[in-house]
Amino acid sequence: MAQVVLKVLTMTDDKTKQKAIEAAADIFGVDSIAADMKEQKLTVIGLMDAVAVVKKLKKVGKVDLISVGPAKEEKKEEKKEEKKEEKKEEKKEEPKK
């Protein structure tokens, strides 16, 4: 999984935000897209080529590439929390027996 963070300088209103999201969604391998209007950032996560993302979004407007890297995996943190909760529940159940 790769995470590409872009600054879309033309993303100032909902219409241009929607165009940017739709352009990113057309790319093969994109799993999720997050848009931040205040900072004009678009975060694209998935198994796709960063160059393809920039190329596609350049059709929408001026784009600056901020970062490309591995996606932060939140699933592992959630699994750890679930395991901790399960252990707590098991400990609570043991004295009852």
DAKA-V62855 format. One line per field, one symbol per residue. psi: psi as a letter, one per 30 degrees, with the letter a starting at -180 (. if undefined). burial: b if it has 16 or more other ideal C-beta (glycine too) atoms within 10 Angstrom, else e. A space follows every 50 residues. Layout:
psi=???
burial=???
This chain:
psi=kkkkkljjffifleeeeeeeeeeeffkkfkelkkkjeefhkkkkkailke eeeeeefffeakkkjelkakkkjfeeeeeeeeeeeeeeeeeeeeff.
burial=ebbbbbebeebeeeebbebbbebbeebeebeebebeeeebbbbbbbebeb ebbbebbeebbebeeeeeeebeeeeeeeeeeeeeeeeeeeeeeeeee
